[in-house]
Amino acid sequence: MEEHRKRPGRTPAPAGRTSRPRQAEVARLAGVSQATVSLVLSPKPDAKGRVISEETRLRVLEAARSLGYVPDPAARRLAAARNNLLGVFSFTATFPTEVQHSYYPFLVGVECEAAALGYDLVLFTGSSSGGAGAAGPDALSRVRLADGCLFLGRHTPRAELKRLVEDGFPVVHLGRREELEGLAWVGADYVEATREVISNLAGLGHRRIVLVREDDDAPASADRQRGFLEGLEAAGLASGPTAVFRSADPQRDLTPERLRAWVGEGVTAFVAEETDTGAAWRGLLSAVGETGLDCPGEVSLALLGNPPADLAGEPEPTGFDIPRPQLGAAAVRLLAALVAGEEAREPLVSCVFRPGLTAGPPRARA
């Protein structure tokens, strides 16, 4: 006979827990036997004779979600009990819902595509588990409340994402993440877009160009540097180590003295990567302003991405625009396919060249 007991409440996991919840705990919380839990969470063909009421099935699923329980090895065994919820997890201190935040256009695309596909969204923030430093075996366990989850952020806890992937939980990262085997991702073609910017500068007559970037190993930064060096090579320009200025704090290390020295050596154009902080572009603008160099008369500048919202009043930089809404929509399409158990891929999204007002032909030197 099927059990009928009290409806489970939301019981927090024991403090300091490091192991996964077990079916026995789900059974206690749901007020049913462990056999019933097994039939609901891991149905077998030979169990067709057991009839589980919809009320009991939902009670077991609610208890499992409350405890963060996911069958091993794959969360897809719960596919038949999907609730049409997609998670969005941001590795930022607060969720990026402000219009001026660089992630906001991503979220616009995510929301529109999710609505079109009939999904609701659950928004998670990394702040409660350390943001970009989220760590530990259960740091991301709450995302399992959704049918699958989309992650945003330059720096992510690889071990936790790897565990979700290995469990079979549908995960998509917004941005290239090839270093994690099996992790699905969508991304922009920063390599080709950067090559186009360098080709444009070379076409204007610039022969020495320097890239300013932050000192980290984020794939987006690596892609831009690759496109920069390939662009120099394609144009027949010098692409040695002095062509890339890499700093943990470009706003501090990119001094007017350093800029003057580059210009004295014949550098006529500088390009900076876009990041969450905009540190490379800010440092470059500050150094140019302090030296009193005319842009684009004496030096040309280009930004590999979009300028920070608070610098929108500055002259539009030459560079490229990142199609953030399209990337957000592509990520949702891919995640929905994974939730449905389908094989799917989304091609790289092309960026759009932006002529801007900060680049022009180099001025002939006396």
C-alpha positions in Angstrom: 0.0 0.0 0.0 1.2 3.5 -0.8 2.2 5.7 2.1 0.1 8.8 2.9 1.8 11.0 5.5 2.4 14.7 6.2 3.6 16.9 3.4 7.3 17.7 3.7 8.6 21.1 4.7 11.7 22.9 3.5 14.4 21.3 5.7 17.9 22.8 5.4 20.8 20.5 4.9 22.9 19.7 8.0 25.5 22.3 8.7 29.0 21.4 7.4 27.7 18.7 5.2 30.1 17.4 2.5 28.2 14.3 1.2 25.2 14.1 -1.1 21.8 13.5 0.4 20.6 9.9 0.3 17.3 8.4 -0.8 16.7 7.4 2.8 16.7 11.1 3.8 14.4 11.9 0.9 12.0 9.2 2.1 12.0 10.5 5.7 11.3 14.0 4.6 8.6 12.9 2.1 7.0 10.5 4.6 7.2 7.5 2.4 9.4 4.4 2.1 12.7 4.3 0.4 11.3 1.9 -2.1 8.7 4.5 -3.1 11.5 7.1 -3.5 13.4 4.7 -5.7 10.4 4.1 -7.9 9.8 7.8 -8.3 13.4 8.9 -8.9 14.8 5.9 -10.6 11.8 4.1 -12.3 12.5 0.6 -13.7 10.6 -1.2 -16.4 9.9 -4.1 -14.1 8.1 -1.8 -11.6 5.1 -1.1 -13.8 2.8 -2.9 -11.3 3.4 -0.3 -8.6 1.1 2.7 -9.0 2.4 5.9 -7.5 -0.2 8.6 -7.1 0.6 12.0 -8.6 0.4 13.6 -5.1 3.0 11.1 -3.7 5.2 11.6 -6.7 5.2 15.3 -6.4 5.9 15.0 -2.6 8.9 12.9 -3.3 10.2 15.3 -5.9 9.7 18.2 -3.7 11.6 16.5 -0.9 14.4 15.6 -3.3 14.7 19.2 -4.5 14.5 20.6 -1.0 17.5 18.4 0.0 19.4 19.0 -3.2 19.2 15.3 -4.0 20.2 14.3 -7.6 20.4 10.6 -8.6 23.8 9.4 -9.4 25.1 9.4 -12.1 22.7 11.6 -14.0 20.1 14.2 -13.3 18.5 13.3 -16.6 16.6 10.5 -14.9 14.3 13.2 -13.6 13.6 14.3 -17.2 10.1 13.0 -17.0 9.5 15.3 -14.0 10.8 18.5 -15.5 9.2 21.7 -14.2 10.1 24.0 -17.1 12.5 26.1 -15.0 15.9 27.2 -16.3 18.4 28.6 -13.9 20.7 31.5 -14.5 23.8 31.7 -12.2 26.0 34.8 -12.2 29.4 34.8 -10.6 29.1 38.3 -9.4 28.6 39.9 -5.9 25.0 40.9 -6.8 22.9 39.8 -9.7 23.5 42.0 -12.8 20.0 43.4 -13.3 21.1 47.0 -13.7 20.7 48.3 -17.2 24.2 49.7 -17.3 25.8 46.4 -16.3 27.6 44.6 -19.2 25.7 41.4 -18.5 22.3 43.0 -18.7 21.9 42.7 -22.6 22.8 38.9 -22.1 19.8 38.7 -19.7 17.5 40.4 -22.2 18.2 37.8 -24.8 17.9 35.0 -22.1 14.5 36.2 -20.9 13.1 36.7 -24.4 14.2 33.3 -25.7 13.1 31.5 -22.5 9.6 33.0 -22.8 9.4 32.0 -26.5 10.3 28.4 -25.6 7.8 28.3 -22.7 10.3 28.3 -19.8 10.4 30.3 -16.6 13.7 31.5 -15.1 15.2 31.1 -11.7 18.0 33.7 -11.0 20.9 32.6 -8.8 23.7 34.8 -7.5 27.2 33.7 -6.5 27.3 36.1 -3.6 26.0 33.7 -1.1 28.7 31.2 -1.9 31.6 33.5 -2.5 30.9 34.8 -6.0 33.7 34.0 -8.4 35.4 32.2 -5.5 32.6 29.7 -5.0 34.1 26.4 -3.9 33.3 23.2 -2.1 31.4 20.1 -3.1 27.9 21.7 -2.6 28.7 25.3 -3.6 26.4 25.1 -6.7 24.0 22.4 -5.5 21.1 24.7 -5.3 21.0 25.2 -9.1 19.6 21.7 -9.3 16.3 23.1 -8.3 16.0 24.0 -12.0 15.9 21.6 -15.0 19.2 23.1 -16.2 21.4 26.1 -15.6 23.1 28.8 -17.6 26.3 30.3 -16.1 27.8 33.7 -16.6 31.2 34.9 -15.6 34.8 35.3 -16.7 36.1 33.3 -13.7 34.2 30.2 -12.6 34.8 27.3 -10.1 35.9 24.6 -12.5 35.6 21.7 -10.1 32.0 22.5 -9.3 31.0 22.9 -12.9 32.8 19.7 -13.8 30.8 17.9 -11.1 27.5 19.1 -12.5 28.6 18.0 -16.0 29.7 14.6 -14.8 26.3 14.1 -13.0 24.5 14.7 -16.3 22.9 17.9 -15.1 22.3 20.2 -18.1 24.7 23.1 -18.0 25.6 25.8 -20.5 28.3 28.4 -20.0 27.9 31.8 -21.7 31.4 32.2 -23.1 34.0 29.8 -24.4 35.0 27.1 -21.9 36.8 24.4 -23.8 39.1 23.5 -20.9 36.2 21.7 -19.2 35.5 18.5 -21.1 31.8 18.0 -21.8 30.8 21.5 -20.8 28.4 23.0 -23.3 29.0 26.7 -24.1 28.1 29.5 -26.5 30.4 32.3 -27.5 31.2 35.2 -29.7 33.9 35.0 -32.4 36.4 37.3 -30.7 39.3 36.0 -32.8 37.8 37.0 -36.2 36.4 40.3 -34.8 39.8 41.3 -33.4 41.6 40.3 -36.7 39.2 42.7 -38.5 40.0 45.6 -36.1 43.8 45.1 -36.7 43.2 44.8 -40.4 41.4 48.1 -40.3 44.2 49.8 -38.4 46.9 48.4 -40.7 44.8 49.6 -43.7 44.9 53.1 -42.2 48.7 52.9 -42.3 49.6 51.9 -38.7 52.8 49.8 -38.6 53.3 49.4 -34.8 50.3 48.5 -32.6 50.2 47.4 -28.9 47.5 45.4 -27.2 46.6 46.3 -23.6 45.0 43.5 -21.6 44.5 42.2 -18.1 46.7 39.6 -16.6 44.5 36.5 -16.4 43.7 33.4 -18.4 40.1 34.0 -19.2 39.3 32.4 -22.6 37.8 35.7 -23.8 41.1 37.5 -23.2 43.0 34.6 -24.8 40.8 34.8 -27.9 41.3 38.5 -28.3 45.1 38.2 -28.0 45.1 35.3 -30.6 43.1 37.5 -33.0 45.4 40.4 -32.4 48.6 38.4 -33.1 47.0 36.8 -36.2 45.9 40.2 -37.4 49.4 41.5 -37.1 50.9 38.5 -38.9 48.3 38.8 -41.7 49.2 42.5 -42.2 53.0 41.7 -42.1 53.5 43.7 -38.9 55.8 42.9 -35.9 54.1 40.6 -33.4 56.8 39.9 -30.8 56.3 39.9 -27.0 56.5 43.7 -26.9 53.3 44.0 -28.9 51.2 42.8 -25.9 51.1 44.7 -22.6 49.7 42.4 -19.9 49.0 43.8 -16.4 47.0 42.8 -13.3 46.1 46.5 -12.9 46.3 48.4 -16.2 44.9 51.5 -14.6 47.9 51.6 -12.3 50.6 50.2 -14.5 49.8 51.9 -17.8 51.5 55.2 -16.9 51.9 58.3 -19.1 55.7 57.7 -19.1 55.2 54.2 -20.5 52.9 55.5 -23.2 55.3 58.3 -24.2 58.1 55.7 -24.5 56.0 53.6 -26.8 55.1 56.6 -29.0 58.8 57.5 -29.1 59.6 54.0 -30.4 57.1 54.4 -33.2 53.9 52.9 -31.8 50.9 54.8 -33.3 47.9 52.7 -32.3 46.7 50.9 -29.1 43.9 48.4 -28.7 42.4 47.3 -25.4 40.2 44.4 -24.4 36.8 44.7 -22.9 36.3 43.1 -19.5 33.8 43.4 -16.7 35.7 46.2 -15.1 36.9 48.0 -18.3 40.3 48.4 -16.6 42.4 48.1 -19.8 40.3 50.7 -21.7 40.1 53.0 -18.7 43.9 52.8 -18.1 44.5 53.5 -21.8 42.2 56.5 -21.9 43.7 57.9 -18.7 47.3 57.6 -19.9 46.4 59.3 -23.3 44.6 62.1 -21.5 47.5 62.7 -19.1 50.1 62.8 -21.9 48.0 65.3 -23.8 48.3 63.2 -27.0 45.6 64.0 -29.6 43.4 61.0 -30.5 43.2 60.1 -33.3 45.7 62.6 -34.6 48.8 61.5 -32.7 47.6 58.0 -31.5 44.7 55.9 -32.6 42.8 53.8 -30.1 40.5 50.7 -30.5 38.4 48.8 -28.1 37.8 45.0 -28.6 34.2 45.1 -27.3 31.8 47.7 -26.0 32.8 50.6 -23.7 31.7 50.7 -20.1 28.3 52.4 -19.6 29.7 55.2 -17.5 32.0 56.1 -20.5 29.1 56.3 -23.0 29.6 60.1 -23.2 33.2 59.7 -24.6 33.8 59.6 -28.4 32.6 56.3 -29.8 35.6 54.0 -29.9 36.7 52.1 -33.0 36.3 48.4 -32.4 33.5 45.9 -32.5 30.1 45.3 -30.8 29.4 42.1 -28.9 25.9 40.8 -29.8 24.9 40.1 -26.2 21.2 39.6 -26.7 21.8 37.1 -29.5 24.3 35.2 -27.3 21.9 35.0 -24.4 19.2 33.6 -26.8 21.6 31.1 -28.2 22.5 29.9 -24.7 18.9 29.3 -23.8 18.3 27.4 -27.0 21.2 25.1 -26.3 20.2 24.6 -22.7 16.6 23.8 -23.6 17.9 21.2 -26.0 20.1 19.6 -23.3 17.2 19.5 -20.9 15.2 17.7 -23.5 18.1 15.2 -23.9 18.9 16.3 -27.4 22.3 16.7 -29.0 22.8 20.3 -30.1 25.4 22.9 -30.8 25.3 26.7 -31.4 27.8 28.3 -33.8 30.0 31.1 -32.7 28.1 34.4 -32.9 29.8 37.0 -35.2 30.6 40.5 -33.7 30.0 43.6 -35.7 32.8 46.0 -36.7 32.3 49.5 -35.3 34.2 52.3 -37.3 34.1 54.7 -34.3 35.9 58.0 -33.9 39.1 57.0 -32.2 41.2 55.7 -35.2 42.6 57.5 -38.2 45.7 57.5 -40.4 49.0 58.0 -38.4 50.4 61.5 -38.5 53.7 61.7 -40.3 56.6 62.2 -37.8 59.0 65.1 -38.3 
